[in-house]
């Protein structure tokens, strides 16, 4: 039901459906022709770094994603947030992801083909999450923005930070680099045999998901997350690929 509310909030009428199969995905309910617009998300629904930075100009964080994360934590603690329908659609269970304190999962990785360099990347990533939290928590306390105890803030920050890392898009908007969360489109799964492309259309002031081939009725709509190694897929998306 949260996805139906999400689509209603976004004012979307499309020919796709969300299924909760072994892993959640988006599927076509009708034939989609090559070059057709599959989803169009208006600019006002995009959660973008540059907009957030103007409101919360936090310096000294290592990754832009952390500021987007902070914004979602703030909005999640508002009773009348504009973003409620989107936040309610986010998954609660993040068991597939690595938390920095999850020694059990990290020890399991030591029995895999991960290299010493991979573990350095893992350590750097997890340390970055904590380092950015400390900067953001200091800013939050100094400016009295979010009234929440440190433990609750940290747990919510980590949850949102992991979600943001797995969902954020990088694109050009008004000839500038932008990083943004795109509700609904961010639920599309990865495949090296992608059948879509995406971009921000300045004229339409919308984020567009477009078919790059004919998509038959019932086929999953998928996106290529890029040429990444398995440690990057694991850290940012919570999965690995066989023979990658």
C-alpha positions as CSV (number, residue, x, y, z in Angstrom):
1,X,0.0,0.0,0.0
2,X,2.9,2.4,0.7
3,X,3.8,2.2,-3.0
4,X,0.3,3.0,-4.2
5,X,0.4,6.0,-1.9
6,X,3.8,6.9,-3.3
7,X,2.5,6.8,-6.9
8,X,-0.5,8.9,-5.9
9,X,1.7,11.5,-4.2
10,X,3.9,11.7,-7.3
11,X,0.8,11.9,-9.5
12,X,2.1,9.0,-11.7
13,X,-0.1,7.1,-14.1
14,X,2.0,4.5,-15.8
15,X,2.1,0.9,-17.2
16,X,4.4,-0.6,-14.6
17,X,3.9,-2.4,-11.3
18,X,6.0,-3.2,-8.3
19,X,6.3,-6.8,-7.2
20,X,7.7,-8.2,-4.0
21,X,9.3,-11.3,-5.4
22,X,12.6,-12.8,-4.2
23,X,13.8,-9.2,-4.6
24,X,11.6,-6.2,-5.1
25,X,11.4,-5.1,-8.7
26,X,9.4,-3.0,-11.2
27,X,7.7,-4.8,-14.1
28,X,5.9,-3.7,-17.2
29,X,2.2,-4.4,-17.3
30,X,2.0,-3.4,-21.0
31,X,4.4,-3.5,-24.0
32,X,6.7,-0.5,-23.9
33,X,8.3,0.8,-27.1
34,X,11.9,1.8,-27.5
35,X,12.5,5.5,-26.7
36,X,9.2,5.8,-24.8
37,X,9.2,7.6,-21.5
38,X,8.5,5.1,-18.8
39,X,8.5,7.4,-15.7
40,X,8.7,11.2,-15.4
41,X,9.3,12.6,-11.9
42,X,8.8,16.4,-11.6
43,X,11.6,18.5,-10.1
44,X,9.8,19.3,-6.9
45,X,9.9,15.7,-5.9
46,X,13.7,15.3,-6.3
47,X,15.7,15.4,-3.1
48,X,18.8,17.1,-4.3
49,X,22.1,18.0,-2.7
50,X,22.4,21.5,-4.1
51,X,19.0,22.4,-2.7
52,X,19.8,20.9,0.7
53,X,23.2,22.6,0.9
54,X,21.5,26.0,0.5
55,X,19.4,25.3,3.6
56,X,22.1,23.3,5.6
57,X,25.5,24.6,4.4
58,X,27.6,22.0,6.2
59,X,31.3,22.0,5.3
60,X,33.9,19.3,6.0
61,X,31.9,16.3,5.2
62,X,33.6,13.7,3.0
63,X,30.6,12.8,0.8
64,X,27.6,14.7,-0.5
65,X,25.4,11.7,0.2
66,X,25.8,12.3,3.9
67,X,24.1,15.7,3.7
68,X,21.2,14.1,1.7
69,X,21.0,11.5,4.5
70,X,20.8,14.3,7.2
71,X,17.9,15.9,5.3
72,X,16.0,12.7,5.3
73,X,16.6,12.2,9.0
74,X,15.2,15.7,9.6
75,X,12.2,15.1,7.5
76,X,11.5,11.7,9.0
77,X,11.2,13.4,12.4
78,X,8.6,16.0,11.2
79,X,4.9,15.3,11.6
80,X,3.9,17.2,8.5
81,X,6.9,16.4,6.1
82,X,6.3,16.9,2.4
83,X,8.4,13.8,1.9
84,X,6.3,11.5,4.2
85,X,5.1,9.2,1.4
86,X,8.5,8.7,0.1
87,X,10.1,8.0,3.5
88,X,7.3,5.6,4.3
89,X,8.1,3.6,1.2
90,X,11.7,3.0,2.2
91,X,12.6,-0.5,3.4
92,X,13.0,-1.2,7.1
93,X,15.1,-4.4,6.7
94,X,18.7,-3.7,5.7
95,X,20.2,-7.1,6.5
96,X,22.0,-7.3,3.2
97,X,24.0,-4.2,3.9
98,X,27.2,-3.9,6.0
99,X,27.1,-1.8,9.1
100,X,30.5,-0.6,10.5
101,X,29.9,-2.5,13.7
102,X,28.8,-5.8,12.1
103,X,31.8,-7.9,12.9
104,X,30.0,-11.1,12.1
105,X,29.5,-10.2,8.5
106,X,32.9,-8.7,8.1
107,X,34.5,-11.8,9.5
108,X,32.5,-13.9,7.0
109,X,34.0,-11.8,4.2
110,X,37.5,-12.9,5.3
111,X,36.7,-16.3,3.9
112,X,35.9,-15.0,0.5
113,X,38.0,-13.9,-2.4
114,X,38.2,-10.3,-1.1
115,X,41.7,-8.9,-1.3
116,X,43.6,-6.8,1.3
117,X,42.9,-3.8,-1.0
118,X,39.1,-4.6,-0.8
119,X,39.3,-4.5,3.0
120,X,41.0,-1.2,2.9
121,X,38.1,0.1,0.8
122,X,35.7,-1.3,3.2
123,X,37.4,0.3,6.2
124,X,37.6,3.7,4.4
125,X,33.9,3.6,3.5
126,X,32.7,2.7,7.0
127,X,35.0,5.2,8.6
128,X,33.7,7.9,6.3
129,X,30.1,7.2,7.4
130,X,31.1,7.7,11.0
131,X,33.3,10.8,10.3
132,X,30.5,12.5,8.4
133,X,28.1,11.7,11.2
134,X,30.3,13.4,13.8
135,X,30.5,16.6,11.7
136,X,26.7,16.6,11.1
137,X,25.9,15.8,14.7
138,X,28.0,18.8,15.8
139,X,26.3,21.1,13.3
140,X,22.9,19.8,14.4
141,X,23.5,20.4,18.1
142,X,25.0,23.9,17.5
143,X,22.0,25.0,15.4
144,X,19.3,23.2,17.4
145,X,17.8,21.7,14.3
146,X,16.8,18.2,15.3
147,X,16.0,17.5,18.9
148,X,17.0,13.8,19.2
149,X,19.4,12.0,21.5
150,X,22.8,11.0,20.1
151,X,22.1,7.2,20.0
152,X,18.8,7.5,18.2
153,X,20.3,10.1,15.8
154,X,23.3,7.8,15.0
155,X,21.1,4.7,14.3
156,X,18.7,6.7,12.1
157,X,21.6,8.4,10.4
158,X,23.3,5.1,9.6
159,X,20.0,3.6,8.2
160,X,19.3,6.6,6.0
161,X,23.0,6.9,4.9
162,X,23.0,3.3,3.7
163,X,19.7,3.9,1.8
164,X,20.9,7.1,0.2
165,X,24.1,5.4,-1.0
166,X,22.1,2.7,-2.7
167,X,19.6,5.1,-4.3
168,X,21.3,8.4,-5.3
169,X,21.7,9.4,-8.9
170,X,24.3,11.7,-10.4
171,X,23.1,13.9,-13.4
172,X,23.3,17.2,-15.1
173,X,20.8,19.9,-14.2
174,X,20.9,23.4,-15.7
175,X,24.5,22.5,-16.9
176,X,25.6,21.8,-13.3
177,X,26.5,18.5,-11.6
178,X,23.7,17.3,-9.3
179,X,23.2,14.4,-6.9
180,X,19.7,13.5,-6.1
181,X,17.2,10.9,-4.8
182,X,14.6,10.2,-7.4
183,X,11.5,8.7,-5.7
184,X,10.1,5.6,-7.4
185,X,12.8,5.4,-10.0
186,X,15.3,4.5,-7.2
187,X,13.6,1.1,-6.8
188,X,14.8,-0.2,-10.2
189,X,17.1,-3.1,-10.0
190,X,20.5,-3.6,-11.6
191,X,21.3,-5.6,-14.8
192,X,24.2,-5.5,-17.2
193,X,21.5,-6.0,-19.8
194,X,19.8,-2.7,-19.1
195,X,16.6,-1.8,-21.0
196,X,16.5,1.8,-19.8
197,X,18.4,5.1,-19.6
198,X,17.8,8.2,-17.5
199,X,18.5,11.9,-17.5
200,X,17.2,15.2,-16.2
201,X,15.3,17.2,-18.8
202,X,15.7,20.9,-18.3
203,X,12.8,21.9,-20.5
204,X,10.4,19.6,-18.8
205,X,11.9,20.2,-15.4
206,X,11.7,16.5,-14.8
207,X,13.8,13.4,-14.3
208,X,13.1,11.0,-17.2
209,X,13.4,7.2,-17.3
210,X,13.3,6.1,-20.9
211,X,13.3,2.8,-22.7
212,X,16.3,2.0,-24.8
213,X,14.7,-1.1,-26.3
214,X,11.3,-2.6,-26.7
215,X,10.2,-4.0,-23.3
216,X,7.5,-6.8,-23.5
217,X,4.7,-6.9,-21.1
218,X,5.7,-8.7,-17.9
219,X,9.5,-8.0,-18.3
220,X,11.4,-6.4,-15.5
221,X,12.5,-2.8,-16.0
222,X,16.2,-2.6,-15.1
223,X,19.1,-0.1,-15.0
224,X,22.8,-0.6,-15.3
225,X,24.4,0.7,-12.1
226,X,27.8,1.0,-13.9
227,X,31.1,-0.8,-14.2
228,X,31.9,-1.6,-10.6
229,X,33.7,-4.4,-8.8
230,X,32.0,-6.6,-6.2
231,X,33.3,-4.7,-3.2
232,X,31.6,-1.5,-4.5
233,X,28.4,-3.4,-5.3
234,X,28.5,-4.8,-1.8
235,X,29.2,-1.6,0.0
236,X,26.7,0.6,-1.9
237,X,24.0,-1.8,-3.0
238,X,24.1,-4.8,-0.7
239,X,24.8,-7.5,-3.4
240,X,27.6,-9.0,-5.4
241,X,27.6,-10.5,-8.9
242,X,28.8,-13.9,-9.9
243,X,31.9,-13.9,-12.2
244,X,32.2,-10.1,-11.8
